[in-house]
Amino acid sequence: MATSAIKDLLTNKAPAADNLLLRDIHLAEQAGYWPLAPGWWILIVLLLVGGMWLSRVLRRRARFKKSLTQISPQLSLIEEKLMREPDNDTIAKLNTLLRQIAVNYYPRADIASLTGVKWLAFLDQSGDTTAFSRGVGQILGSAPYQTNGHLACDQAALMTLVKSWVNDVVAKGRRQ
């Protein structure tokens, strides 16, 4: 049979339909959903990692906003009083607020014993500045321990420095 079909092909004759060795066409099985292709696994892992990163960023942002909304009213009251009458008592209240914020974001053992120059050095280090120990912030180290009286300081610059420090510390969020 096969030889007659080959002879027909060689002689350019059309082979008879009975002589051809044809088989039925078998379709491939439809691809299942499981197991997933490697590309889908990579996509799932990337989505999980991205979701965890996004939730961490959103939690940190919410904590930052919450902290600032709790601190801002106290800071505003102190600022108003400092602008009206800069005295040792107001500076002491400002110092106390800064210490409370620092204790919330840094280990208590490191903060509780700091006074004077060491306190100012900590404020400089944690706020990435030198304005507390070498600038307008020096008053925080000395004013709370002086007799009550009118202070000569640049209140606006001091409050700008303090607000900047508060924002830096709260943004870093070093709660431990």
C-alpha positions in Angstrom: 0.0 0.0 0.0 2.6 2.5 1.0 4.8 1.6 -1.9 2.0 2.3 -4.4 1.4 5.7 -2.9 5.1 6.5 -3.2 5.1 5.3 -6.8 2.1 7.6 -7.5 3.9 10.6 -6.0 7.0 9.9 -8.0 5.1 9.6 -11.2 3.1 12.7 -10.4 -0.1 10.8 -10.1 -2.6 11.8 -7.4 -2.6 9.0 -4.8 -5.8 7.3 -4.1 -7.4 8.3 -0.9 -7.4 4.7 0.3 -3.6 4.5 -0.1 -2.7 7.5 2.2 -1.6 6.9 5.7 -3.6 9.6 7.5 -4.4 9.7 11.2 -7.0 11.7 13.1 -6.0 15.1 14.4 -5.7 15.1 18.2 -6.1 18.5 19.9 -3.9 19.3 22.9 -5.5 19.2 26.3 -6.7 22.6 27.5 -4.2 24.2 29.9 -5.4 24.1 33.5 -5.3 26.9 36.0 -3.1 24.9 38.3 -0.1 24.8 38.8 0.4 28.5 38.0 3.1 29.5 35.6 6.3 31.1 37.1 5.3 34.5 35.9 2.1 34.4 38.0 4.2 33.4 41.1 6.5 36.3 40.6 3.6 38.7 40.2 2.0 37.4 43.4 5.2 37.8 45.4 5.7 41.3 44.0 2.1 42.2 44.9 2.5 40.9 48.4 5.8 42.7 49.0 4.4 45.9 47.5 1.3 45.6 49.7 3.4 45.1 52.8 5.6 48.1 51.9 2.5 50.3 51.2 0.9 49.3 54.5 4.1 50.1 56.4 4.3 53.6 54.7 0.7 54.3 55.4 1.0 53.2 59.1 4.1 55.4 59.6 2.3 58.4 57.9 -0.8 57.9 60.1 1.4 57.7 63.3 3.3 60.8 62.2 0.0 62.8 61.7 -1.4 61.5 65.0 1.7 62.5 66.9 1.8 65.9 65.4 -1.9 66.5 66.1 -1.3 65.6 69.7 1.9 67.8 70.0 0.7 70.8 68.0 -1.8 72.3 70.5 0.7 72.2 73.4 3.4 73.6 71.2 1.1 76.4 70.0 0.1 77.4 73.6 3.8 77.6 74.6 4.6 79.6 71.4 1.8 82.1 72.1 3.0 82.6 75.7 6.7 82.9 74.6 5.8 85.5 72.0 3.9 87.6 74.5 6.2 87.3 77.4 9.5 85.4 77.1 10.3 84.2 80.6 12.1 81.3 82.3 8.8 79.5 83.1 7.8 79.4 79.5 11.2 78.2 78.4 11.0 75.5 81.2 7.6 74.4 79.8 9.0 74.2 76.3 12.0 72.2 77.6 9.6 69.9 79.4 7.6 69.3 76.2 10.7 68.6 74.3 11.8 66.1 76.9 8.4 64.4 76.8 8.7 64.0 73.1 12.2 62.7 73.3 11.3 60.1 75.9 8.5 58.9 73.6 10.9 58.4 70.7 14.2 57.5 72.4 15.0 55.2 75.3 14.1 56.7 78.6 17.4 55.7 80.2 19.3 57.8 77.6 17.1 60.9 78.0 16.0 61.2 81.6 19.4 62.1 83.1 20.4 64.7 80.4 20.6 68.3 81.5 22.4 71.5 80.4 25.1 71.0 77.7 24.4 67.2 77.4 20.7 67.9 76.8 21.5 70.5 74.1 24.0 68.0 72.5 21.3 65.4 72.4 18.9 67.9 70.7 21.5 68.7 68.2 22.3 65.1 67.4 18.7 63.9 67.2 17.7 67.0 65.1 20.7 67.0 62.8 21.6 70.5 63.7 24.0 72.6 65.9 21.6 75.4 66.6 20.7 74.1 70.1 24.3 74.1 71.4 25.7 76.9 69.3 22.7 79.0 68.3 19.4 80.3 69.6 18.6 77.0 71.3 21.3 77.6 73.9 18.6 79.3 76.0 17.0 75.8 76.6 20.0 74.7 78.5 20.4 77.7 80.8 17.0 79.5 81.2 15.1 76.9 83.2 17.7 77.2 86.0 17.9 81.0 86.2 15.8 83.2 88.4 12.5 84.2 86.8 12.7 87.3 84.6 12.4 88.6 81.1 14.6 86.8 78.6 16.3 88.4 75.6 16.1 85.8 72.9 14.8 85.5 69.3 11.5 83.8 70.1 10.6 83.3 66.4 13.9 81.6 65.6 13.7 79.5 68.7 10.2 78.3 67.9 11.2 77.6 64.3 14.1 75.5 65.6 11.9 73.6 68.0 9.2 72.9 65.4 11.9 71.7 63.0 13.3 69.4 65.7 9.8 68.1 66.6 9.0 67.3 62.9 12.4 65.6 62.4 12.1 63.4 65.5 8.4 62.5 64.9 9.2 61.8 61.2 12.1 59.5 62.1 9.7 57.7 64.4 12.4 56.0 66.5 10.0 54.5 69.1 11.8 51.9 71.1 
